[in-house]
Amino acid sequence: MIATAPGKLIVTGEYAVLDGAPAIVLAVDRRAIAQRNATPRGSSPFLLAVADEIAARRGPSDEATRAALEISVDSTAFYHQLTKLGLGSSAAVTVAATALALGTSERREVLEVALAAHARAQGTRGARGSGADIAAAVYGGTIIFSLTASTSTTSPSPGAAPSSSAASAPKAPEGVEGRGRPAGGTQPPPEASSGLLGPRARTISLTGLRGVPSELPGGLSLPRTRTGTQSGVRGPAGEPGEVLAQPSSEAPCRIERRRWPSSVAIVPFFTGAAADTAQLVAQVEAARERDRTAVDAALTAIAEASRAACAALAAPPEIATLALIGAIALAGNAMDRLAVATQLELVPGCVRAARLALARLGGTAKTTGAGGGDVGIAVIPATVDATVVTRLLIEAGCQPLRISLDDAGVDLRPDAS
């Protein structure tokens, strides 16, 4: 058996989610793939944490605990050429390993164990900053994620000490995840192609966009639509508006299913520079201590823009396009305010240039997650000519990525190999 789990894009709510604001999170079709080896081969801190958490719940001699120590995960899909993208790879790795070790893709159980395991590895307890990443990897699709009051704090709590099950495990050899390399230690392959992505129904694809060519400028190919209907892939969990998880002691977060409107297209792109989320979060918190009034005002703006975007997802079709793009434009401006308040380079110049270029098409652009570089998104009406958007992004210094929305979430299936 193998287990796979998708990465994510945090579209709105970044930083403010730690204070309890809702975040819109999209699961994407870059997947971590977990497999079990014949003998223990060592592990990354996240895989060791999965073994620790299962051992704490079931005992060190349980089969699932032993299985967790024999799992390796391929995360090369989270790379763009040699750069690791900020798509939640550690969360996807943790979720895939948890499902394979437990032998189930029952989402509630995987969510609770993966949340706790990821917190162990990061030195914090509870569903805080990485909770949205875990939720997207478990459920897939478009979700609204929010923390409960008990965990909505910017001050991390102490992490749990590693249990003896993981402490005695061998160190991972080169090529075993969390190093982001496939088995054998080879470098991750370069990006095959870049593409303009826009949504249709519950996936992101180019189908249905007016004026879409068979190839992008420079011979770049268009991505295929991922529908989540391959053999063994589970379909979406829940219907739009359904609450998938309510706060509990083990999963102190609320997760609600939404549907991304077909009238709004998303174009993910690489800014050309990687970003360190943990470092940026720490720097924002330090700036908040220095100038709480200005930083809190920016965080409030981010939270209000995210709430507006969440409301737009439930808006009638005739106003959903303008409402959602407008709310995301406000979210981008709020991140600008946070950059000014913290005196940090949270919004790269190429994102601002793309935003200005797309405004005349009725669209906008913003960073995702912690910003500072890495992956951004252009958000435009789905009727806009795909080639024009691609050209404008490239001229702004952005590198369009071949990434689609993934509706399936974590899955468990027979190993075809």
MISE-255792 format. One record per atom (N, C-alpha, C): x, y, z. Coordinates in steps of 0.1 Angstrom, whole numbers, plus 5000, padded with zeros to 4 digits. Layout:
// MISE-255792
XYZ;...
END
This chain:
// MISE-255792
500849885000;500050005000;500950135000;500350234994;501050364995;499950465000;500350575005;499450685009;499950815003;499050894999;499551024993;498651135000;499251255000;498551375006;498951494998;498051594996;498351714988;498951824996;499651914989;500152034995;499052144995;499352264998;498352374999;498852504995;497852594993;498152744992;497152815002;497752895011;496952975020;496653105012;495453125009;495053235000;494753365008;494153355020;493853465028;494053425043;494253525052;494253495066;495653475072;496653475064;498053455068;498353545080;499053495090;499453565102;498253585111;497153645106;496053675115;495353545119;495553435112;494953305116;495453265130;496653305134;497153275147;496453345158;495653455154;494853525164;493353485163;493053385155;491753335154;490953365142;491553445133;490953475120;490753355111;489753355103;489653245093;490653255082;491053145077;491953135065;491353055054;491453105042;491053025030;492252945025;492052815025;493252725021;492752635009;493652624999;493352544988;494352434987;493852304986;494752194984;495152184970;496452154967;496952154953;497552014950;497751994937;498051854933;499551824933;500251894941;501651844944;501451754957;501851624955;501551524965;502751464971;502751444984;503751354991;503251214990;504251124987;503950984985;504650894995;503950835004;504550755015;504450605011;505550535014;505550395012;506350325024;505950205026;506650125037;507750045031;508850045038;510049965034;510049835042;510849745037;510949605043;511549615057;512449705059;513149725072;513249875075;513449905088;513550045092;514750105084;514550235079;515550295071;515850435077;515450465089;515650605094;514550695090;514550815094;513350895092;513751045094;512851135090;512951275092;512251305106;512451425111;511751455124;510251445123;509651465112;508251455111;507751315111;508551225105;508151085105;508451025118;509451065125;509751015138;508651065148;508151185146;507051235154;505751155152;505551115140;504351025137;504450895145;505650835145;505850715154;505650745168;506250865173;506050905187;504650915191;503850985182;502451005186;501650875186;501850795176;501150665176;501550585188;502850585191;503250505203;502650555216;502450685217;501850745229;500350705230;499750685218;498350645218;498050495219;498950415212;498750275211;499750185217;500850245221;501950175227;503050145217;504350135222;505450125213;505549995205;504749885210;504849755203;503649745193;502849845192;501749835182;502249825168;501549755159;501949745146;502049875139;501149975142;501150105135;502450175139;502850165152;504150225156;505350175148;505350045147;506449985140;506450025125;505250025120;505150065105;505650205103;505350295113;505750435111;507250455110;508050365116;509450365116;510050305103;509150245095;509650185082;509150255070;508650385072;508050465062;509050565056;509150575043;509850685037;508850755028;509050885026;508150975018;508851045007;508351044995;508951114984;508251254983;508951364985;508351494985;508951584973;509451514963;510051594952;509051684945;507751644945;506751724939;506651864944;507251894956;507152024962;508352114958;509052074948;510252144944;509952214930;510452334928;510452394915;511952404911;512352314902;513752294899;514452254912;515352334917;516052294930;515552364942;514452444940;513952524951;512752464957;512752444970;511552394977;510552494979;509352474973;508252574974;507552564987;506952674990;506152685003;504752635001;504652504999;503352434996;502952345007;503552355019;503152265030;503652125029;504852115025;505351975022;505451895035;505951955046;506051885059;504651835064;503651915062;502351875066;501851755057;502051765044;501651655035;502451525038;503751545041;504551425045;503951365058;503651445068;503151395080;501751325078;500951385071;499551325068;499651195061;500451195050;500651065042;501250955051;502250985059;502850885067;501850835078;501050925083;500150895094;499050795088;498550825076;497550745070;498150605067;499350595062;499950465059;500250385071;500750455082;501050385094;499850325100;498750405101;497450365107;496750265098;497050265085;496350185076;494950225073;494750365074;493350415071;493450555066;492550595058;492450735054;491150795060;490650735071;489550795078;490050935083;489351035078;489951165080;490051225094;489051195102;489151245116;490351195123;490551065122;491650995130;492951045124;493051055111;494351105105;494551245109;493551325109;493651475113;494251485127;493651415136;494051425150;495551385153;495851265147;497251215149;498251305142;497951345129;498851425122;499051565128;498051625133;498151755140;499151745152;498851635160;499751625172;501151585168;501351505158;502651465153;503451585148;502751665139;503451775134;503851875144;502951895154;503251985166;504451935173;504551805175;505751745182;507051775174;506951765161;508251785153;508651935153;507652025154;507952165154;508152225168;507952145178;508152195192;506952275197;505852265191;504652325197;503452225198;502552255206;501352165208;500152235202;499252155196;497952215191;498052255177;496852285172;496752325157;496952475156;498152515155;498552655154;498852685139;499952745136;500252795123;500152685112;500652565115;500652455105;499352375105;498352415113;497052345113;496352355100;496452465093;495752485080;496452395070;497752375071;498452285061;497952145063;497852105076;497451965079;496051945074;495152045077;493752025073;493552015058;494352095050;494252085035;494751945031;495851895037;496351765033;495451655036;494651665046;493651565050;492451575041;491851695040;490551705034;490551735019;491651815014;491651855000;490651954997;490652004985;489652104980;489852244986;488852314987;488852444993;488152445007;488952485017;488452485030;488652625037;487752645047;487952755056;488452705069;489652745073;490252695086;490352805096;490052775108;490152865119;490552795132;491252865141;491652805154;490552835164;490552765175;489752795186;490352895195;489652955204;490153055213;491353005221;491352885225;492352825234;493752815227;493652815213;494952805206;495252925198;494353025198;494653145190;495553245198;496753215197;497753295204;499053295196;499853395197;501053405190;502253355198;501953315211;503053265219;503053115219;503953045214;503952895213;504052835227;503352725228;503452645241;504652545240;505152495251;506252395250;505852275242;506752215235;506452095228;506651975236;506051865232;506151735239;507551675237;508051615247;509351545245;509251425237;510251395229;510151275220;510051145229;509251055224;509150925231;510350835228;510550735235;511650645233;511550565219;510350555214;510150485201;510950555190;510850685190;511550755179;513050785183;513250805195;514650845199;515650745195;515250615195;516250505192;516250475177;515450545169;515350515154;516650565148;517050495137;518250535130;518050665122;519150735120;519050855112;518750825098;517950915091;517550885078;518750895068;518850795059;519850805049;519550915039;520450955031;520251055020;519150995011;518151085008;517151034999;515850995006;515850995019;514550965026;513951095031;512751115029;512051245033;512151255048;512251375053;512151515051;513351585045;514051525036;515051605029;514551645015;513351605011;512851644999;513451584987;514051464989;514651394977;514051254976;514051204964;513451074962;514450964967;514050844969;514950734973;516050724963;517250704968;518450704959;519250824959;518750934966;519451054968;519651144956;518951124945;519151214934;518451344936;518851444929;518251574930;516851574925;515951654930;514551654924;514651704910;513751654901;513851694887;513351834885;513851894874;513352034872;511852034868;511252154870;509852164866;509652134851;508752044848;508552004835;507952114826;507052194831;506552304824;505752394833;505452514828;504652604836;503352624829;502352654836;501052674829;500152774836;499252824829;498252914834;497052834839;496652854851;495652774858;494452854861;493252794858;492052864861;491052754865;490052784874;489152684879;487952654870;487552534871;486252504865;485652404875;484452434879;483752354889;484552344901;485052224905;485752204917;487252164915;487652194903;489152174900;489652304894;490952314893;491552424886;492152374873;491652424862;492152384849;491952494839;492352474827;492152574817;490852554809;490252444811;489052414803;487952514805;487352574795;486352664796;486752814796;488052844797;488452974796;488453024781;488053144779;487953194765;489353224760;489553174748;490853214741;492053134746;491853014751;492952944757;493652864745;494952884743;495752814733;496152684737;496552604728;497052464731;498352474738;499152574735;500452594742;500652734746;501452754757;501752884761;502952944754;503153074755;504353134748;505653054752;506453034742;507752974745;507652814745;506452764740;506352624739;505952554752;505552634762;505252574775;503852504774;503752384779;502552304778;501552344789;500252314786;499252344796;499052214805;498652234817;498552124826;497152044823;497151924826;495951844826;495051874838;493751864836;492951884848;492951764857;493151784870;493051674880;491751674886;491051564884;489651544890;489551464902;490651394906;490651314918;489851184916;489751134903;488951014901;489850894897;491150904899;492050794896;491650674906;492050564902;491750444910;492450464924;491550444934;492050454947;492050584954;491750694946;491750824951;490350854957;490250894969;489050924975;488451064970;487151074969;486551194964;486551294976;485951414973;485951524983;485151484995;485551525007;484851495019;483951605023;482651585022;481651685026;481251775014;480151835016;479651935006;479952075010;479952165000;480152305004;479252355015;479952425025;479152475036;479152375048;479552245045;479552145056;480752165065;480552155078;481652165088;482252025089;483552015085;484151885085;484851845098;485151945106;485751925119;485352035128;484952005140;484652095151;485752095161;485952205169;487052205178;486852095189;488052035192;488051925202;489451945209;489651865219;490951875226;492051825218;491851735209;492851685200;492951755187;491851815182;491851895170;491252025172;491952115179;491352245183;491152345172;490452305162;490252395150;488952355144;488452455136;487152435128;487552435113;487052335106;487352315092;485952305084;485752395075;484552395067;484752385052;484052305046;484152285031;483552395024;484252445013;483652545004;483952504990;483352574981;483652544966;484252674960;485352654953;485852774946;485052804934;484552924932;483652954921;484352944907;483552884898;484152864885;484352984877;483853094882;484053224875;485353294878;486053244888;487353304892;488453204890;489453254882;490653174879;491853204888;492653104891;493853134899;495053094891;496053174891;497353144885;498453144895;498853034900;500053024909;501353054902;502253124909;503553154903;504553154913;505853134909;506953144918;507653284916;507953344928;508553474928;509953474924;510653364924;512053354921;512953344934;512353364946;513053354958;512253274968;513053184975;512353104986;512153194998;511253145007;511053215020;510953115031;511453155043;511453075055;510253115064;509253035064;508053075071;508253085086;508952995092;509253005107;509953135110;510953165102;511753285104;510853415103;510053415092;509153535090;508153545101;507553435106;506653445117;507253505129;508453455132;509253505144;509553655142;509853695130;510253835128;508953925129;507853875124;506653955126;506253965140;506453865148;506053865162;507053965170;508353965166;509254055172;508854205169;508454225156;507954355152;506754395160;505854295163;504654325170;504954375184;506054315190;506454355203;506954505203;507554535192;508154675191;507054785189;506154745180;505154845176;503754775175;503154745186;501954665187;500854735180;500654865181;499554935175;499554915160;500654945153;500754935139;500554795134;501254705140;501154565135;499754505138;499154535149;497854485152;496854545142;497054665138;496054725128;496154655115;497454615111;497654545098;497054405099;497254335111;496654205113;495154205113;494554315118;493154325118;492654345104;493354415095;492954435081;493054305074;494154225077;494254085071;493054005075;492654005088;491553925093;490253965086;489954095085;488754145079;488654115065;489754125057;489754085043;489553935041;490053855050;489853715049;488353675052;487753745062;486353725065;485553755053;485853865046;485153905034;485253805023;486453755021;486753645011;485953525014;485853485027;485053365031;483653385028;483153505031;481753535027;481453535012;482453575005;482353574990;482253434984;482853344991;482753204986;481353144987;480553204996;479153164997;478153254990;478753354983;477853454976;477153394964;476053454960;475353414948;476253424936;476153334926;477053344914;477153474907;476053554907;476153674900;477053784906;477353764919;478253864926;479553794931;479653664930;480753594936;482153644930;482153664917;483453704910;483953834916;483153934915;483654064920;483954064935;483053994942;483153994957;484453924961;484753804955;485953734959;487253804954;487253844942;488453914937;488754044945;487654114948;487754234956;488254214970;487754104976;488254064990;489754024989;490153954979;491553914978;492454034975;491954134968;492654254966;492854324979;491854324987;491954385001;492954315009;492954175008;493954095015;495354125011;495554144998;496954184993;497354324999;496454414999;496754545004;497054545019;496354455026;496554435041;497954375043;498454285034;499754235036;500854345033;500454435024;501354555022;501454635035;500354655042;500354725055;501154655065;501054525065;501854445075;503354465072;503754465059;505154475055;505654615060;504854715058;505254855063;505354855078;504354795085;504354805099;505554725105;505954615099;507054535104;508354565099;508354645088;509654685081;510254555075;509454465071;509954335065;509554335050;510354265042;510154245028;509154125026;507954145030;506954045029;506254035015;506354135008;505654144995;506754174984;507154074976;508254094966;507754194956;508754264949;508454354939;507654294927;507954174924;507254114912;505754094915;505354074928;503954064932;503254194930;503954304934;503354434933;503154474918;504254434910;504154464896;503054384889;502854254893;501854174887;500454234891;500354274903;499054334908;498654454899;499654544897;499354664889;498954624874;499654524869;499354484855;498054414853;497654344864;496354264863;495154354866;495354464872;494254544877;493354584865;493954614853;493154654842;492354544836;492654424840;491854304836;490854264846;490754344857;489754314867;490354204877;491654184877;492254084886;493154154896;493854064903;494854114913;495854004916;496854034924;497853934927;498253954942;498653844948;499153864962;500053744966;500753754977;501553644982;500553544988;501153424991;500353324998;501153285011;500453245021;501153205033;501853325039;503153295044;503853395051;504453505042;504453485029;504953585019;506453585020;507053705017;508453715017;509153655005;508353604995;508953534983;508053414981;508653314975;508053184973;506853194963;505753134967;504553114958;503653234960;503253294949;502153394949;501053344940;499953424940;498853384931;498253514924;497953494911;497153594904;495653544905;494753634907;493353594908;492553684898;491953624888;491353694877;489953634873;489153714866;487853654861;488253544851;487453434851;487753324843;487553344828;486953464825;486753494810;487953564804;488953594812;490153664807;490953574799;491553624788;492453554779;493653504787;493853364787;494953304794;496353354790;496453374776;497753414771;498253544776;497253634777;497553774782;498053774796;497353694804;497653684818;499053634820;499353524813;500753464813;501753564809;501553634799;502553734794;502753844805;501653894811;501753994821;502553954833;502353824837;503053774849;504553754846;504853704834;506253684830;506953824829;506253924824;506854054823;507054124836;506254084846;506354134860;507454064867;508053954862;509153884869;508653764876;507453714873;506853594880;507053474870;507053354877;507253234869;506053144871;505053144862;503853064864;504152914866;503452854875;503652714879;502552624874;502952504872;501952404868;501352334881;500352404886;499752354899;498252364897;497552264901;496052254900;495452234914;494252274915;493452244928;493252094929;493452034940;493251894943;492151874953;491051804948;489851794957;489851664965;490851574963;490751444969;491151434984;492151504988;492651495002;493551365003;493751325015;494651205018;493951085012;494750995006;494250865001;495250755004;494650635004;495450515007;495050414996;496050364989;495750274977;496850164976;496550064968;497549964965;498750024957;499949984960;501050034952;501049964938;500950054928;500850004914;502149934910;503249974916;504549924912;504749784917;
END
